[in-house]
Amino acid sequence: MPDPRYTRLAETLIRYSCEVQPGETVLIEAIDIPHAFTKELVRVCADAGGRPLVMLKSNEINRALMLHGTAEQWDTIARVEKEQMQSAQCYIGLRGNPNISEISDVPSDKQKLYEQSVWNKVHRDIRINKTRWVVLRWPTPSMAQMAETSTEAFEDFYFNVCTLDYARMSRAMEPLKELMERTDRVRILGPRDTDLSFSIKGIPAKLCDGHRNIPDGEVFTAPVKTSVNGVIHYNCETVYRGVTHTDVRLTFKDGKIVAATSNNSHHLNEVFDTDEGARYVGEFAIGFNPWCVRPMKDILFDEKIAGSIHFTPGQCYEETENGNRSAVHWDLVLRQDPAVGGGELYFDGRLIRKDGLFVLPELAGLNPENLR
């Protein structure tokens, strides 16, 4: 018998997140995932009338491909994976990671070959825009270590956060979406020296309610590309291309990052020099998952932290188009809860959230005590 938690998660992914219909092909990309869960996902998919198509992958093997890869090789891989993606109506990306630093020693130019081929041609151009998709991490001992918990305690947390009542959360998100779509000016204050202003006028807002990421819990839009001015001093550790960054501080002028520092400023600026769009922002989002309360260096969890925002250099999403194009999309997270010094979020001069809690009655349903 499968673990009942596996069945509950598989049902969430198939029947809620992807809403699989009879006869639809479901591409399951399982990277370092226990076969027991992948098998249960295949079973639940078939029970829903779907046609599961499975790719099994390994981060260690992907590292070897990156180290020894050529542009021609990655173009071939992209063609093969593009054919698979184009055949699917739904995509489920299961991403285990026994070692979060597995690709940290792969030269950046080698990593760019992957990003410019498979990521751009398969995921950005097809999967994100042309399938019903959901991606999620798998609870590994390395994730438990990052969260500073036992493996057992982390697994309990993981299955709680990944199988909460997303339909209920979705209903509570609608007033925030509507408010964001009526808003012009946004201002973000504190902690430390954060004081950032920008416009979101005319750009749609989108709900993240378990149909794209698991865990989920954010509403996102994008800034008007050249409207961003000021400083944002992030306070969550972040991993990009296998390298951990802390104390990331960005200064913007007319939308562009004109100064960038962290504990590894060289690598930080190397990423932002990938292309012109990497120094502009493609996403602004507000997080409120009640089970995500502190960072664990895994962006699918950290960007959902209750009382946080993320402000993302790089590529925008098609649904919230602001004209920015880049091979980079780096979600960087700022907490505004009391544990880190608080902060304020203003829409058109009106206080929306203070110290991580929404202050408007119509948004109170998104505060943690109302979502757990």
HELIX and SHEET records of a PDB file:
HELIX    1   1 PRO A    4  GLU A   11  1                                   8    
HELIX    2   2 THR A   12  SER A   17  3                                   6    
HELIX    3   3 HIS A   35  ASP A   47  1                                  13    
HELIX    4   4 ASN A   59  HIS A   68  1                                  10    
HELIX    5   5 ALA A   71  GLN A   86  1                                  16    
HELIX    6   6 SER A  108  TYR A  114  1                                   7    
HELIX    7   7 GLU A  115  ARG A  127  3                                  13    
HELIX    8   8 ILE A  128  LYS A  130  1                                   3    
HELIX    9   9 PRO A  141  ALA A  147  1                                   7    
HELIX   10  10 THR A  151  CYS A  162  1                                  12    
HELIX   11  11 TYR A  166  GLU A  181  1                                  16    
HELIX   12  12 SER A  265  PHE A  272  1                                   8    
HELIX   13  13 GLU A  276  ARG A  279  5                                   4    
HELIX   14  14 ILE A  299  ASP A  302  1                                   4    
HELIX   15  15 GLU A  318  THR A  320  5                                   3    
HELIX   16  16 PRO A  338  VAL A  340  5                                   3    
HELIX   17  17 PRO A  361  LEU A  366  5                                   6    
HELIX   18  18 PRO A  368  ASN A  370  5                                   3    
SHEET    1   A 5 ARG A  51  LYS A  57  0                                        
SHEET    2   A 5 THR A  25  ILE A  31  1                                        
SHEET    3   A 5 CYS A  90  ARG A  95  1                                        
SHEET    4   A 5 ARG A 132  ARG A 137  1                                        
SHEET    5   A 5 ASN A 213  ILE A 214  1                                        
SHEET    1   B 8 LYS A 256  THR A 261  0                                        
SHEET    2   B 8 ARG A 249  LYS A 253 -1                                        
SHEET    3   B 8 ASN A 229  HIS A 233 -1                                        
SHEET    4   B 8 ASP A 195  SER A 199 -1                                        
SHEET    5   B 8 ARG A 185  LEU A 189 -1                                        
SHEET    6   B 8 GLU A 344  PHE A 347 -1                                        
SHEET    7   B 8 ARG A 350  LYS A 354 -1                                        
SHEET    8   B 8 LEU A 357  PHE A 358 -1                                        
SHEET    1   C 5 LYS A 206  CYS A 208  0                                        
SHEET    2   C 5 GLU A 218  THR A 221 -1                                        
SHEET    3   C 5 VAL A 281  GLY A 287 -1                                        
SHEET    4   C 5 SER A 308  PRO A 313 -1                                        
SHEET    5   C 5 VAL A 333  ARG A 335 -1                                        
SHEET    1   D 2 THR A 238  TYR A 240  0                                        
SHEET    2   D 2 VAL A 243  HIS A 245 -1                                        
END                                                                             
